[in-house]
Amino acid sequence: MEEFLGLSSRLTGFDIDELREDDLAPELLGVVLEQVGAETYRRLAAAPDARDEELVAVAEALIRLWYTGSWQGSAGGGGPFLVSPRAYAGALVWRAIGGRAPGTSAPGFGSWAEPAEAAGAGAGRRR
Amino acid sequence: MTEEGRYDVIVVGGGVAGSLVARHLGDQGRRVLVLEAGARAGDQEQGHREAGERFLAASAKVPGSPYSPHEAIPWPEVSDLTGVDSGGYRSEGYLVQRGTLPYASGYVRVNGGTGNIWTGLTPRMLPEDFDTEAFGYGRSWPLTYADLEPYYRAAEFAIGVSADVDEQRGAVGLPFPEGYVFPMRGLPPSRVDTVMAARLDGRRVKEPGVEELVELRVAGTPQGRNGVPNPRYGGGAGFEPVGAYGRPEPGSRCGGSASCIPHCPSHAKYTPLKTQARWAPSVTLQDRAVVSLILVDPAGRATGVEYLTYPQTGGVQQSRQAGTVRRTVHADVVVLAAHAIENAKLLLLSGIGNRSGQVGRNLMDHPVLLTWGLLPEQVGPYRGPGSTSGLEGFRAGPARRLRAPFRIEIGNWGWVWAKGSVDTDVVELMRASGPHRPGLRGRELRQAVADRVGRQFTLQFEMEQSADPANRVTLDPRHRDLLGLPRPVVTYGLSTHVKEGIAAAKAVSDQIFTLLGAEDHTSFEAANWPGRFEHRGRTYGYRGAGHAAGTHIMGAGPTTSVVDQWQRCWDHPGLYAVGCGSMPSVATSNPTLTMAALALRSAERIEADLAERDRPITVTANRAFGAAS
């Protein structure tokens, strides 16, 4: 799991501690292993920046998984699918902009009038 | 075939219009049967929770995603359409599309109807919207703003509208009675709204071919969702917001979940289920009841309907074999309130009400031009209601002669309507642009995502589409659903007037983007834009706003229209067709409020019909007979 978190942190730009917050890693790793197989995953973990076409594709799938909660679709057919409502709610894209996934929280009446939270790299903590 | 009890009124469809009509008549003590094609949740809280869970679990968060369609009652979803690279579009699903351009909207067939999944915007039509013939296009209404005005107020009460009356007067130009205020105060504008207002208010833009400049002003949009009650409402009586399941809930407020379409977790948005919860005991809802025929007697009077039932679980085929599916029920008044396309389908299927030849014709929607881009600063999109403000200056005036008028909604939810979920942004940024150039990774990616998503906004130009008899719903016996009912066949296109409106809107958009200092990312790639056309050498795309109208058009006489100003079918006493299908024009306002006002007005008329039936004159007649015997 530590290895997966390290790899994920390197690819997504979120610290390992940030990635631990929603405890999504076990679920997401499960999806990766199921979709690409343990062997391919090991190769990516060993060489996250490999230019190998297959590994680049897996790295992108993993980034998308963390950022959106969706797997991009399998080679055997079938389009992108959402892993789970938890993965949707914890998707990093919302944390990147200092917001929340639509429909997952009620930040309060008039909250939408406030200035956007300071967003971007390094400003990952949630309100 | 089973014969059931007798009712004063049968209402076909438990959506916004049907639920309001049933409520009004039930309050008068009338026996009302509401036949709803969709399933009703046995337990409301559980139904609400499950709808939310289905939405959150859905891979594609399309408008119908909180509901699982039953095979017996399919419905159209926006994802039924895809654009084709070589031009044109492909369509699958419930609607059979035969137009040069697609009818690009969906609806849902569930209890509460499409009113469950609406955004919840409730602007009124303008007085001049009722007579577009004065501008040389479209069809005028047989009633005026003044005729409808009291019912607008009634609808604003029934739905529970939050808006600022002074702003509606000043920025939109609507007349209100002296002293009127909305039930609740206007909702706070979004950050996107205020950032735009700072740069746009008071600035003027020029339309090609129009001499007069239009001054921009960001104005709050009336909302059918709970805000802060106005103590001055009702002459000082105040207003009590309606919360979950129709309960009075003074503290109910929009919680900013940012998922109004398709599901409001906090019950702040109006849905017809709130009205249903307040029905009198004399109103009965029969769910999983799909009306298949409107019954009329030899004199043409509506007498009832025939409907099909289907089992909650298990296949339709088995239940058909069991032979338990067809029922009839009778009433003095039948009210069709099943959605513009479904109402037309029922009239066509029954072969009635069509002396004018207009049933199913004049199908209208709001074709929506979207333009989208990035503001110079972070604005925090995907927060709050889908749209809280708009630019209202292009809805009125003589420019309507040249091009369709439009209302500009400021979109609070990033680029989701234009490009789909934010997944597309992430994918674009991280994707390798070539075998030797991997996309962004790590901190760079995170920064880029924040920059790309956090500055997003969309302008949503809702174009008025005028009544055109060639835009129509027909039936084709070769295309049937599992219950054996014909599926609607839609022929649709955009007139030159609308296309000119879209072109003008794009020209206005370009100037607004310049004033905002915004980066324009608008582009209409074929695959993502089934509604795509060329006009004067430029390519445009449109979405459907889900505002189907016109299919049982209202007018001044029986040879040119389907219903009269009360939404009574000219040809059949006792038969009403209510909903946006009655609208002779859709104007530039989201139509739910107008539909609700019309429905409340019709409900009064129905009550008057029934009171007429019940008047002691019957007794007098009996006495006369008695004297003769």
Interface residues (C-beta under 8 A of the other chain):
Chain A: R10 L11 T12 G13 F14 D49 R51 E53 V56 A59 E60 I63 R64 Y67 T68 S70 Q72 G79 P80 F81 L82 S84 P85 Y88 A89 L92 V93 W94 A96 I97 G98 G99 R100 P102 G103 T104 S105 A106 P107 G108 F109 G110 S111 W112 A113 E114 P115 A116 E117 A118 A119 G120 A121 G122 A123 G124
Chain B: G52 E53 F55 L56 A57 A58 S59 K61 L187 P188 P189 S190 R191 T194 G227 V228 R253 C254 G255 G256 S257 A258 S259 H263 P265 S266 Q378 V379 G380 P381 Y382 R383 G384 P385 T388 N412 W413 S421 V422 D423 D425 V426 V427 M430 R431 A432 P435 H436 P438 G439 R441 G442 R443 E444 L445 R446 Q447 V449 A450 D451 V453 G454
